[in-house]
Amino acid sequence: MYAVIETGGKQYRVVPGDTLQVETLAGNAGAALEFDKVLAVGTDSGELLIGAAASTAKVNASIVKQTRGDKMLVFKFKRKKQYKKTIGHRQNLTTIKIEEIVA
């Protein structure tokens, strides 16, 4: 069984036991989460539930840890103007573990 969930403006295909990094979610390590925004659910019998049928499904997960992503460098440059600027960015991430899919 798998599900397609939306969190942080992105969509993820998850199965029970998966561990993935998503945009920052509130909570400490060990806290339970429930994703209500389920876009699709694939059952073991090969049936695909979408739309209103999938909206009743829920995905339960737990927070593994709060981390930060790799540093990305943004370099701005304007030729002939002697303008150079380097900016760094690190995204805050939450690592979650999918516990179960309730359809």
C-alpha positions in Angstrom: 0.0 0.0 0.0 1.3 3.5 -0.8 0.0 7.0 -0.6 0.8 10.4 -2.2 0.8 13.2 0.4 1.4 16.9 0.2 3.4 18.9 2.7 5.5 22.0 2.4 4.1 22.6 -1.1 5.6 19.4 -2.4 4.2 15.9 -3.1 5.7 12.7 -1.8 5.0 9.0 -2.6 5.3 7.1 0.7 4.9 3.6 2.0 5.0 2.4 5.6 8.5 2.3 6.9 9.8 5.1 4.6 12.1 7.8 6.0 12.2 11.1 4.2 13.2 14.8 4.7 10.5 17.4 4.3 10.2 21.1 4.9 10.2 22.1 8.6 7.3 20.8 10.7 6.7 21.8 14.3 7.5 19.3 17.0 10.4 17.5 18.7 12.0 14.1 17.9 9.5 11.3 18.7 6.4 13.5 18.2 3.5 11.9 16.2 2.2 13.6 13.0 -0.9 13.0 11.0 -1.1 14.0 7.3 -4.7 14.8 6.3 -3.8 16.1 2.8 -3.7 12.7 1.0 -4.0 13.0 -2.8 -4.0 9.3 -3.8 -3.9 5.9 -2.2 -2.8 2.7 -3.9 -4.1 -0.5 -2.3 -2.5 -3.9 -2.3 -5.1 -5.2 -4.7 -4.0 -2.7 -7.3 -6.9 -0.3 -6.8 -6.1 3.5 -7.0 -8.2 5.8 -4.9 -8.1 9.5 -5.8 -10.2 12.6 -5.2 -12.9 12.3 -2.6 -12.2 8.6 -1.9 -8.5 9.4 -1.0 -9.4 12.6 1.0 -10.7 10.4 3.9 -7.4 8.6 4.2 -4.7 9.6 6.7 -1.0 9.0 6.9 0.5 8.6 10.4 4.2 9.4 10.9 6.7 10.3 13.6 9.5 12.9 13.7 12.9 11.3 13.7 15.0 14.5 14.0 15.1 18.2 13.1 18.1 19.0 10.8 19.5 21.5 8.3 20.3 20.8 4.7 23.5 21.3 2.9 24.7 24.9 2.3 23.8 26.3 -1.1 26.0 29.2 -2.4 24.3 32.0 -4.4 26.8 34.1 -6.4 25.6 37.4 -7.9 27.8 39.0 -10.5 27.5 42.1 -12.8 30.3 42.3 -15.4 32.1 45.6 -15.9 30.7 47.0 -12.7 33.0 45.2 -10.2 30.0 43.8 -8.4 30.3 40.4 -6.8 28.3 39.1 -3.9 28.2 35.6 -2.3 25.3 34.5 -0.2 24.8 31.2 1.6 21.6 29.4 2.5 20.8 26.4 4.6 17.2 25.0 4.6 15.7 23.8 7.8 14.4 20.2 7.4 12.5 17.6 9.4 13.2 13.9 9.0 10.1 11.8 9.4 9.3 8.1 9.4 6.0 6.9 8.0 4.3 4.5 10.4 1.0 3.6 8.7 -1.5 4.5 6.0 -5.2 4.4 7.1 -7.5 4.3 4.1 
